[in-house]
Amino acid sequence: MKTLLFRDRRAAQIETDELRVTVTQEGGHIAEIFDKKSQINPLWIPQWRSIEPSEYSPDLHREYGHSDEAQLVAGLLGHNICLDLFGPPDSSEAAAGMPVHGEAAVAPYTIQGSENTLTMEAHLPKAEMTFRRRVTLNRGGIICFEESVRNHSCTDRPIGWTQHVTLGAPFLERGSTRFLLSAGRSKVYEQDFNDGLAKQVPGAVFNWPFCPMKDGTIDDFSTLTSKEVSGGFTAHLMNLEEKHAFFLAWSPIHQLAFGYVWERSDFPWLSRWEENHLRPWAPWNSGGFALGMEFGVSPMVESRRAMVARGRMFDTPTFRWIPAKSDCTASYCAFLKEAGSMPSGVQWDGESITTIVSS
């Protein structure tokens, strides 16, 4: 492991002769999973300058907008963790200083490691939790993640816990990038997303990948839209008949397959967030281009009270309980491999071996 500045952010880095993985010290974001042969990082790097969350000031950094998520957005890179919220805090939590998506994405981390492994830890004082993540970079284009969440409080807690993986250019390309997802039943965010700008029918229930649109058409999510402006938020239940769940994105231009695979019982949901030059406000300024493939314990971005009130969707829990003075754990893998054609699936042994199934 080595330490460095990555786009002016303090970071740690591990690598093999195939891949390089970079993690920020503040927020713990997986900023890049870089394929050395193609020189491609599939993860999203925003068009605005990234700053440390601890440096953010609403008075000094107005270029990041005035929303409650401005501090998070100012430092957002690639794959961030949403814990112990997936969405905004309730009004009382916000008044107490709880940020959007919880503390873990803006907290400082201690990072230790070796040549191909790093271990991250952050204490979350407002949530009374400790979050730990171990990242191991294996040969064959495989990255293994092991996570634990410790509840230090004396009460059982309902939590959100989502891997906010966001893809970006040049890997992501309109009308070209293709997707495979082990999902079936799906639902559009019930309210008008993005202040009514979202293009999908609010609350529509459908089966992956065919999403109903406001203009009466159907968007096939298996290929990224070719439209110049689009966006919205949908929730997808992972296949209940499978032990493992996955998403896979394939770039026909770069001949790369990228994705994640995990235990479905750990993270039964994937939320798809699309931002394609839709948001006119800062810092997006109608120039954002990103696709979130966000797998976790919750389907919808919403407050804790709303999450608990929802309880279940498609007869599946929409949050996770973490008992008092206890730990919860989860493990998953990411992969970035050469692929001359669109793969037909992903196989995982539950540890470190991930195989892409050829068409």
C-alpha positions as CSV (number, residue, x, y, z in Angstrom):
1,M,0.0,0.0,0.0
2,K,1.1,3.5,-0.7
3,T,-0.3,6.9,0.2
4,L,-0.7,9.7,-2.3
5,L,-2.8,12.6,-3.5
6,F,-5.6,11.5,-6.0
7,R,-7.2,14.5,-7.6
8,D,-6.1,16.6,-4.6
9,R,-7.6,14.1,-2.2
10,R,-5.6,12.2,0.4
11,A,-5.7,8.5,-0.6
12,A,-4.3,5.0,-0.3
13,Q,-3.5,2.7,-3.2
14,I,-2.9,-1.0,-3.8
15,E,-2.1,-2.6,-7.2
16,T,-1.1,-5.7,-9.1
17,D,0.2,-5.8,-12.7
18,E,-3.4,-5.8,-13.9
19,L,-5.4,-3.4,-11.7
20,R,-5.0,-0.4,-9.4
21,V,-7.4,0.4,-6.6
22,T,-7.5,3.9,-4.9
23,V,-9.4,4.7,-1.8
24,T,-9.9,8.2,-0.2
25,Q,-8.8,8.8,3.4
26,E,-11.9,10.9,4.0
27,G,-15.2,9.3,3.1
28,G,-13.5,6.0,2.3
29,H,-14.6,6.2,-1.3
30,I,-13.3,3.6,-3.8
31,A,-12.2,6.3,-6.2
32,E,-10.9,4.1,-9.0
33,I,-10.6,0.5,-10.1
34,F,-8.1,1.1,-12.9
35,D,-7.4,-1.4,-15.6
36,K,-3.8,-0.9,-16.6
37,K,-4.0,-2.4,-20.1
38,S,-6.9,-0.3,-21.3
39,Q,-6.2,2.7,-19.0
40,I,-9.9,2.7,-18.1
41,N,-11.5,3.3,-14.7
42,P,-15.2,2.4,-14.9
43,L,-16.1,4.4,-11.8
44,W,-17.5,7.9,-11.9
45,I,-15.2,10.9,-11.5
46,P,-17.5,14.1,-11.3
47,Q,-16.8,17.0,-13.6
48,W,-16.4,19.3,-10.5
49,R,-13.3,19.6,-8.3
50,S,-13.3,17.1,-5.4
51,I,-12.5,18.4,-1.9
52,E,-12.1,16.8,1.5
53,P,-15.5,16.6,3.4
54,S,-13.7,18.2,6.4
55,E,-12.8,21.2,4.3
56,Y,-16.4,21.9,3.1
57,S,-18.1,25.1,4.1
58,P,-21.5,26.1,2.8
59,D,-20.4,29.8,2.8
60,L,-17.1,29.2,1.0
61,H,-18.1,26.4,-1.4
62,R,-21.3,27.6,-3.0
63,E,-20.3,26.0,-6.3
64,Y,-21.6,22.7,-4.8
65,G,-25.1,24.0,-4.4
66,H,-27.2,24.6,-1.4
67,S,-28.9,21.2,-0.8
68,D,-28.5,19.0,2.3
69,E,-26.2,16.7,0.3
70,A,-23.7,19.4,-0.8
71,Q,-21.0,18.3,1.6
72,L,-21.3,14.7,0.3
73,V,-21.4,15.7,-3.4
74,A,-18.4,17.9,-2.9
75,G,-16.2,14.9,-2.1
76,L,-18.1,12.2,-4.0
77,L,-16.0,9.7,-6.1
78,G,-16.8,6.3,-7.5
79,H,-18.1,3.8,-4.9
80,N,-19.2,5.3,-1.6
81,I,-20.9,3.6,1.4
82,C,-24.3,4.8,2.6
83,L,-24.5,4.0,6.3
84,D,-26.6,4.0,8.5
85,L,-29.0,5.8,6.2
86,F,-29.8,5.4,2.5
87,G,-31.3,8.8,1.8
88,P,-31.9,12.0,3.8
89,P,-32.0,12.3,7.6
90,D,-35.3,13.0,9.3
91,S,-35.7,16.6,10.4
92,S,-34.7,15.9,14.0
93,E,-31.6,13.9,12.8
94,A,-30.7,16.7,10.4
95,A,-30.9,19.2,13.3
96,A,-28.5,16.9,15.2
97,G,-26.0,17.0,12.4
98,M,-26.7,13.7,10.6
99,P,-25.7,14.0,6.9
100,V,-27.4,12.6,3.9
101,H,-26.7,8.9,3.5
102,G,-25.2,8.8,7.0
103,E,-21.7,9.7,8.4
104,A,-19.7,6.9,6.8
105,A,-19.3,8.7,3.4
106,V,-17.9,11.9,4.9
107,A,-16.0,10.5,8.0
108,P,-12.2,10.3,8.3
109,Y,-10.8,6.8,8.0
110,T,-7.6,5.1,9.4
111,I,-6.2,3.0,6.6
112,Q,-3.5,0.4,6.9
113,G,-2.3,-2.2,4.4
114,S,0.2,-4.2,2.5
115,E,1.0,-4.6,-1.2
116,N,-2.4,-5.9,-2.2
117,T,-4.6,-5.4,0.9
118,L,-5.9,-2.4,2.8
119,T,-8.0,-2.2,5.9
120,M,-10.2,0.9,6.6
121,E,-11.9,1.9,9.8
122,A,-14.2,4.9,10.7
123,H,-15.9,5.7,14.0
124,L,-19.4,7.2,13.5
125,P,-20.1,9.1,16.7
126,K,-23.6,10.3,15.8
127,A,-24.8,6.8,14.9
128,E,-22.7,5.2,17.7
129,M,-21.2,2.8,15.2
130,T,-17.9,1.7,13.8
131,F,-17.5,0.7,10.2
132,R,-14.7,-1.5,8.9
133,R,-13.8,-2.6,5.4
134,R,-11.0,-4.9,4.2
135,V,-10.2,-4.6,0.5
136,T,-8.0,-7.4,-1.1
137,L,-6.8,-7.1,-4.7
138,N,-6.4,-10.5,-6.3
139,R,-5.1,-11.6,-9.6
140,G,-7.5,-12.1,-12.5
141,G,-9.2,-8.8,-12.1
142,I,-10.9,-9.5,-8.8
143,I,-11.3,-7.2,-5.8
144,C,-12.7,-8.8,-2.6
145,F,-14.5,-6.7,0.1
146,E,-15.2,-7.7,3.7
147,E,-17.3,-5.3,5.9
148,S,-18.4,-5.1,9.4
149,V,-20.7,-2.7,11.3
150,R,-20.5,-2.5,15.1
151,N,-23.4,-1.1,17.0
152,H,-22.0,0.5,20.2
153,S,-25.4,1.6,21.5
154,C,-27.6,-0.3,24.0
155,T,-30.5,-0.5,21.6
156,D,-31.3,-2.4,18.5
157,R,-31.1,-0.1,15.5
158,P,-32.9,-0.1,12.1
159,I,-30.3,0.9,9.5
160,G,-29.7,1.5,5.8
161,W,-26.5,-0.1,4.4
162,T,-25.9,0.4,0.7
163,Q,-22.9,0.2,-1.6
164,H,-23.4,3.3,-3.8
165,V,-21.4,2.2,-6.9
166,T,-21.5,4.8,-9.6
167,L,-20.2,4.3,-13.2
168,G,-19.0,7.1,-15.4
169,A,-17.3,7.9,-18.7
170,P,-15.4,6.8,-20.7
171,F,-16.6,3.3,-19.7
172,L,-20.1,4.6,-19.6
173,E,-21.4,5.6,-23.0
174,R,-24.9,6.4,-24.2
175,G,-26.5,3.9,-26.5
176,S,-23.6,1.5,-26.1
177,T,-22.9,0.2,-22.5
178,R,-24.9,-2.9,-21.8
179,F,-26.1,-4.3,-18.5
180,L,-27.0,-7.7,-17.0
181,L,-28.7,-7.8,-13.6
182,S,-30.0,-10.7,-11.5
183,A,-33.3,-9.0,-10.9
184,G,-36.9,-9.3,-11.6
185,R,-39.6,-7.3,-9.9
186,S,-38.9,-3.6,-10.0
187,K,-40.5,-0.3,-9.1
188,V,-40.0,3.4,-10.0
189,Y,-39.4,5.8,-7.1
190,E,-43.0,6.8,-6.0
191,Q,-42.5,10.5,-5.9
192,D,-41.4,12.8,-8.7
193,F,-37.6,12.4,-8.6
194,N,-35.4,15.3,-9.3
195,D,-38.1,17.9,-8.6
196,G,-40.3,16.3,-11.3
197,L,-37.6,16.2,-14.0
198,A,-37.3,12.4,-13.9
199,K,-38.5,10.7,-17.1
200,Q,-40.0,7.5,-15.5
201,V,-43.6,6.9,-14.4
202,P,-43.6,7.5,-10.6
203,G,-44.5,4.3,-8.7
204,A,-44.7,2.1,-11.7
205,V,-44.2,-1.6,-11.1
206,F,-42.4,-3.6,-13.8
207,N,-40.0,-6.4,-14.5
208,W,-36.4,-5.7,-15.2
209,P,-35.3,-4.4,-17.7
210,F,-38.4,-2.8,-19.2
211,C,-39.3,0.5,-17.4
212,P,-42.4,2.6,-18.3
213,M,-41.7,6.2,-19.2
214,K,-43.8,9.3,-18.8
215,D,-44.0,9.7,-22.6
216,G,-45.6,6.3,-23.0
217,T,-42.5,4.5,-24.2
218,I,-40.6,1.7,-22.6
219,D,-36.9,2.1,-21.7
220,D,-34.9,-1.1,-22.0
221,F,-32.3,-0.8,-19.2
222,S,-30.2,-3.6,-20.6
223,T,-28.6,-0.9,-22.8
224,L,-27.9,2.6,-21.6
225,T,-30.2,5.1,-23.2
226,S,-29.1,7.0,-26.3
227,K,-31.1,10.1,-25.4
228,E,-29.2,13.3,-24.7
229,V,-31.2,14.0,-21.5
230,S,-32.6,11.4,-19.2
231,G,-32.7,10.3,-15.6
232,G,-34.6,8.8,-12.7
233,F,-34.5,6.2,-9.9
234,T,-35.7,2.7,-9.8
235,A,-35.5,-0.2,-7.3
236,H,-34.9,-3.8,-8.2
237,L,-35.4,-7.0,-6.1
238,M,-32.7,-9.5,-6.6
239,N,-33.7,-13.0,-7.8
240,L,-35.0,-14.8,-4.7
241,E,-34.2,-18.2,-6.2
242,E,-30.4,-17.5,-6.4
243,K,-27.9,-17.5,-3.5
244,H,-25.8,-14.8,-5.1
245,A,-26.8,-11.6,-6.8
246,F,-24.9,-9.5,-9.3
247,F,-24.8,-6.7,-11.8
248,L,-22.5,-6.6,-14.8
249,A,-21.8,-3.8,-17.2
250,W,-20.1,-4.4,-20.5
251,S,-18.4,-1.9,-22.8
252,P,-18.3,-3.1,-26.4
253,I,-15.9,-0.2,-27.2
254,H,-13.4,-1.0,-24.5
255,Q,-14.1,-4.8,-24.5
256,L,-14.3,-4.7,-20.7
257,A,-16.8,-6.3,-18.2
258,F,-17.2,-4.7,-14.9
259,G,-19.5,-5.4,-12.0
260,Y,-20.1,-6.7,-8.5
261,V,-21.4,-10.0,-7.0
262,W,-22.6,-10.5,-3.4
263,E,-24.7,-12.7,-1.1
264,R,-28.4,-11.9,-1.9
265,S,-29.3,-12.4,1.7
266,D,-26.9,-9.6,2.7
267,F,-28.1,-7.1,0.1
268,P,-31.5,-8.1,-1.5
269,W,-32.0,-4.8,-3.4
270,L,-30.3,-2.8,-6.2
271,S,-31.3,0.8,-6.9
272,R,-30.5,2.2,-10.3
273,W,-29.9,6.0,-10.4
274,E,-29.5,7.6,-13.8
275,E,-28.2,11.1,-14.3
276,N,-27.8,12.1,-17.9
277,H,-27.5,15.9,-18.2
278,L,-30.8,16.2,-16.3
279,R,-30.1,18.3,-13.2
280,P,-29.7,22.0,-14.0
281,W,-28.7,23.1,-10.5
282,A,-25.2,23.3,-9.0
283,P,-22.9,21.4,-9.1
284,W,-24.5,19.4,-11.9
285,N,-25.3,22.4,-14.2
286,S,-26.9,20.0,-16.8
287,G,-23.5,18.4,-17.3
288,G,-23.7,15.3,-15.0
289,F,-23.3,11.9,-16.6
290,A,-23.4,9.0,-14.2
291,L,-25.2,5.7,-13.5
292,G,-25.5,4.4,-10.0
293,M,-25.9,0.6,-9.4
294,E,-26.4,0.7,-5.7
295,F,-26.9,-2.6,-3.9
296,G,-27.9,-2.8,-0.3
297,V,-30.6,-3.6,2.3
298,S,-33.0,-0.8,1.1
299,P,-34.8,-0.3,-2.2
300,M,-35.6,3.5,-2.0
301,V,-33.8,6.6,-0.9
302,E,-35.8,7.8,2.1
303,S,-35.5,8.8,5.7
304,R,-35.2,6.4,8.5
305,R,-38.8,6.9,9.6
306,A,-40.0,6.3,6.0
307,M,-37.8,3.3,5.7
308,V,-39.2,1.7,8.9
309,A,-42.8,2.7,8.0
310,R,-42.4,1.0,4.6
311,G,-41.2,-2.2,6.3
312,R,-41.4,-4.4,3.3
313,M,-41.7,-4.2,-0.5
314,F,-42.5,-7.2,-2.7
315,D,-42.7,-9.1,0.6
316,T,-39.0,-8.4,1.3
317,P,-37.6,-6.3,4.2
318,T,-36.5,-2.7,3.3
319,F,-34.0,-2.2,6.1
320,R,-31.8,-4.2,8.5
321,W,-31.8,-4.5,12.2
322,I,-28.4,-4.4,14.0
323,P,-28.7,-5.7,17.6
324,A,-27.4,-3.7,20.6
325,K,-23.7,-4.1,21.2
326,S,-23.3,-6.4,18.2
327,D,-21.7,-6.7,14.8
328,C,-23.1,-7.3,11.4
329,T,-20.9,-8.5,8.5
330,A,-21.1,-8.7,4.7
331,S,-18.7,-9.7,1.9
332,Y,-18.8,-9.2,-1.9
333,C,-16.5,-9.0,-4.9
334,A,-15.9,-6.6,-7.7
335,F,-14.4,-7.6,-11.1
336,L,-12.9,-5.9,-14.1
337,K,-12.0,-8.2,-16.9
338,E,-11.5,-8.3,-20.7
339,A,-14.5,-9.6,-22.5
340,G,-14.8,-9.7,-26.3
341,S,-18.6,-10.1,-26.2
342,M,-21.5,-9.5,-23.8
343,P,-21.2,-12.1,-21.0
344,S,-24.3,-14.2,-20.0
345,G,-23.8,-14.4,-16.3
346,V,-21.5,-14.3,-13.2
347,Q,-20.5,-17.2,-11.0
348,W,-19.0,-16.7,-7.5
349,D,-17.7,-19.2,-5.0
350,G,-18.6,-16.9,-2.1
351,E,-14.9,-16.0,-1.4
352,S,-12.4,-14.9,-4.0
353,I,-13.2,-16.7,-7.3
354,T,-15.4,-14.9,-9.7
355,T,-16.0,-16.2,-13.2
356,I,-17.7,-14.4,-16.0
357,V,-19.9,-16.7,-18.1
358,S,-19.4,-16.3,-21.8
359,S,-22.3,-15.9,-24.2
